[in-house]
Amino acid sequence: MHLDSTRCLQCGTQNKKPPWPLGNNFTTYPAIDNDRNIIGTAYWLCSDECYDRALAPHIDPHYGLFKSARDHPTFKQLDAIPNEHDPDVEPNCHWLAEGLHMDHTIEFHALWKMRQQQQINSAHQALLTNIKYREEQNRIAEEQKAVVSEQRAAERDAARVQRERERDAERQRLLAERQAIQDAERRIEEEKWRPGPFNI
């Protein structure tokens, strides 16, 4: 997951879909505001599909956003309960079989819906925890990068100061050599014009 507040957290697009026309269903999307932003973060998801994929690693696939109670394997077991369409049920028992089938279906659907919401809430927390963790890792990485950058800058400054000192020392050495040469030339010139002893 690459954190970039200018792109969809899941697919990376910069095209955010318009807000939900009738507002967000906060029961299904408790961590997403009406503009598809992940509440409490600087990030967003461009669509319901990306939202589903973002939760997928943290949620039981039987309880995904686009799943229903009928998709769950357990729901098929309800078909074993006789109903009015079961040819093995006596005609006088149709009303009883239908009632049992409806009761079990409603009960399972309510239980499944409750578990789906629990799964979604848990997946939201896992997603937020993952985001916070990556933010912290990015913060640490940025701090380390800043420290390294400061160290390199300090090293460059130290090298520059050292080069300047070496250049200054070289200039001083050259000036001293030039002065010594000038002094020697002057002494030679003075010696040349100094009057010698007179012979009588």
C-alpha positions in Angstrom: 0.0 0.0 0.0 1.5 3.3 -1.2 0.3 6.3 0.8 -0.4 9.3 -1.4 -3.2 11.7 -0.5 -3.6 12.8 -4.2 -4.4 9.2 -5.4 -6.8 6.4 -4.5 -5.3 4.4 -1.7 -6.1 1.1 -3.6 -5.7 1.6 -7.3 -3.7 4.8 -7.5 -6.0 6.7 -9.8 -6.3 10.5 -9.3 -10.0 10.4 -10.4 -12.2 10.3 -7.4 -15.8 9.4 -8.2 -18.5 11.9 -7.1 -20.0 11.7 -3.6 -22.8 9.2 -2.9 -25.9 10.9 -4.3 -28.0 9.9 -1.3 -25.2 10.1 1.3 -23.0 7.4 2.7 -24.5 4.3 4.2 -22.6 4.5 7.5 -23.7 1.1 8.5 -21.8 -0.5 5.6 -19.1 2.1 5.4 -18.5 3.4 8.9 -15.0 4.7 8.2 -15.8 6.5 5.0 -17.3 10.0 4.7 -19.7 11.1 2.0 -16.7 12.3 -0.2 -15.2 8.8 0.0 -12.4 10.0 2.4 -11.2 7.5 5.0 -12.2 9.2 8.2 -9.3 10.2 10.4 -6.7 10.1 7.6 -5.7 12.2 4.6 -6.5 9.3 2.2 -9.5 8.2 0.1 -10.8 5.4 -2.0 -12.2 6.2 -5.5 -15.0 3.6 -5.6 -16.9 0.9 -3.8 -14.8 -1.7 -5.7 -11.6 -0.2 -4.4 -13.1 0.0 -0.9 -14.0 -3.7 -1.1 -10.5 -4.6 -2.3 -8.9 -2.5 0.5 -10.9 -4.4 3.1 -10.4 -7.8 1.4 -7.1 -8.7 3.2 -8.7 -8.2 6.5 -12.2 -9.7 6.0 -13.6 -13.2 5.7 -14.5 -13.5 1.9 -18.0 -14.8 2.9 -18.8 -11.4 4.4 -17.4 -9.1 1.7 -19.2 -5.8 0.8 -20.8 -7.3 -2.3 -21.8 -10.6 -0.6 -25.2 -11.5 0.7 -26.5 -14.1 3.1 -27.5 -16.3 0.1 -23.8 -16.5 -0.9 -22.8 -18.2 2.3 -22.4 -22.0 2.2 -24.5 -22.4 5.3 -27.5 -20.8 3.6 -27.7 -23.8 1.2 -28.3 -26.0 4.2 -31.6 -24.2 4.7 -32.8 -25.7 1.4 -32.8 -29.0 3.2 -35.7 -27.7 5.4 -38.9 -28.7 3.6 -41.0 -25.9 2.1 -44.2 -25.8 0.1 -42.3 -26.6 -3.1 -40.9 -29.9 -1.7 -42.7 -32.8 -3.3 -42.0 -35.0 -0.3 -44.0 -32.8 2.0 -47.6 -33.8 2.6 -50.1 -31.2 1.3 -51.5 -30.5 4.8 -48.0 -29.7 6.1 -47.2 -27.0 3.5 -48.0 -24.2 5.9 -45.8 -25.7 8.6 -42.9 -26.4 6.3 -43.1 -22.9 4.8 -43.1 -21.4 8.3 -40.1 -23.3 9.4 -38.2 -22.4 6.2 -39.0 -18.7 6.6 -38.0 -18.7 10.3 -34.7 -20.3 9.6 -34.0 -18.0 6.6 -34.8 -14.9 8.5 -32.8 -16.0 11.5 -29.8 -16.9 9.4 -30.0 -13.7 7.4 -30.0 -11.6 10.6 -27.1 -13.6 12.1 -25.2 -13.3 8.8 -25.8 -9.5 8.6 -24.6 -9.1 12.2 -21.4 -11.1 11.5 -20.8 -9.2 8.3 -21.0 -5.9 10.1 -18.6 -7.2 12.7 -16.2 -8.3 10.0 -16.5 -4.9 8.3 -15.8 -3.0 11.5 -12.9 -5.3 12.3 -11.5 -4.9 8.7 -11.9 -1.1 9.1 -9.8 -1.1 12.2 -7.2 -3.3 10.6 -7.1 -0.9 7.6 -6.7 2.1 9.8 -4.1 0.4 11.8 -2.2 -0.5 8.7 -2.4 3.1 7.5 -1.2 4.5 10.8 1.6 1.9 10.8 2.7 2.9 7.3 2.4 6.6 8.2 4.7 6.0 11.2 7.1 4.0 9.0 7.1 6.8 6.4 7.7 9.4 9.2 10.6 7.4 10.5 12.0 7.0 7.0 11.6 10.8 6.4 13.4 11.6 9.7 16.2 9.2 8.8 16.4 10.7 5.4 16.6 14.2 7.0 19.3 13.1 9.4 21.3 11.6 6.5 20.8 14.7 4.5 22.0 16.9 7.4 25.0 14.7 7.9 25.9 14.9 4.2 25.4 18.7 4.3 27.6 18.9 7.4 30.2 16.7 5.6 30.1 18.9 2.5 30.4 22.1 4.7 33.4 20.5 6.5 35.0 19.6 3.2 34.4 23.1 1.9 36.0 24.7 5.0 38.9 22.3 4.7 39.4 23.2 1.1 39.3 26.9 1.9 41.9 26.4 4.7 44.1 24.5 2.3 43.7 27.2 -0.3 44.5 29.9 2.3 47.6 28.0 3.4 48.7 27.7 -0.2 48.2 31.4 -0.8 50.2 32.2 2.4 53.0 29.9 1.3 53.2 31.4 -2.1 53.1 34.9 -0.7 55.9 34.0 1.7 58.0 32.5 -1.1 57.4 35.6 -3.2 58.4 37.9 -0.3 61.5 35.8 0.3 62.5 36.1 -3.4 61.9 39.8 -3.4 63.9 40.3 -0.2 66.8 38.3 -1.7 66.7 40.3 -4.9 66.7 43.5 -3.0 69.7 42.5 -0.9 71.6 41.5 -4.1 70.7 44.9 -5.7 71.8 46.8 -2.5 75.0 44.8 -2.4 75.7 45.6 -6.0 75.5 49.4 -5.5 77.2 49.5 -2.1 80.5 51.3 -2.5 83.6 49.2 -1.9 86.7 50.1 0.1 89.1 52.8 -1.2 92.6 51.8 -2.0 95.2 54.7 -1.2 
